[in-house]
Amino acid sequence: MNELGRPDIRLPQTLTSPKTRVLGARSPADAHPENGFRRIGEGPSAVRLPAFWAGHGIRPYRPYDEQGRTFAWFQACPLDQVDQAYPLEMVPPLDEESFVGDFAWFGDIGDPLDHRAAVTDPIASDLARDGLSLPADFLALITRANLHRCLDREGGGAWTDVTGPLPSPVDPADRMVPFFRDQQSRIMWYLYLHHSGQAAVVCSDRDFTVEPGLRYGPDGEIVLPRREIFWTAPSVEIFAYRFLAEARLTLAIREKQRAGELDPELLAHLAHYVPSSSSEGCGRMPR
């Protein structure tokens, strides 16, 4: 009866876990004065961006909205091949203060890899000339042996591709470091570095590393490239946590695992979409 994917699924109670940083099945997202937007930086120079989580539908619990904002150039793509922008209130709220950049929830992150430091060191040098630096969690994700390409291994064809830094099209004083893209580059994720020193993860259906070329829609019409950038996570570690949780949950549903076999953090994520289950309050971080 508790096979994942059944509409009448009921989730078991789960114990709290240091790996589970979801605030709870029925906990509302933190109130925000600018619903639908987030800022990077402070004061009048802050960058204000529309805020979404870009991901696949976790069917049948988080289905695609055919009227929603998608990132596919070819709108005729099958829905299971389209990345969609979900409002932040649709995704499980996380205890963001519990993420301190050390990836403690991941386990052993491994030793630094020299060949990966050879990628990040030139980027860090370029940023230093502009008074900016790479956050520790970004460096860990790219250079640590067990974290390196962890998103690739579970991301359904998405892959790590670090280049840059690039000037921001929003503010030329800011920089963006591309670090992750889906398998057909329909969507790319960037580390956004504000000149104030603040950072966040943003995404776009525009590859800012190349000059825009002509693109065509399903009927052969020319599609003008959008220059939109979307705020998607307050840190690289939080982005990686949510991305991996959704990838693992999608695989568990595809393989028809039983709910009782899920790790606590995956149960907590799923409980957000099954509020009537018996797992109310599961996964709440101890204070």
Buried (B, 14 or more C-beta within 10 A) or exposed (E): EBEBBEEEBEBBEBEBBEBBBBBBBEBEBEEEEEEEBBBBBEEEEBBEBBBBBBBBBBBEBBEBBEEBBBBBBBEEBEBEBBBBBBBBEBBBBBBBEBBEBEBBBBEEBBEBBEEBBEBBEEBBEBBEEBEBBBBBBBBBBBBBEBBBBBBBEBBEEBBBBBEBBBBBBBBEBBBBBBBBBBEBBBBBBBBBBBBBEBBBBBBBBBBBBEEEEEEEEEEEEEEEBEEBBBBBBBBBBBBBBBBBBBBBBBEBBEEEBEBEEBBBBBBBBBBBBBEEBEBBBBBBBEE
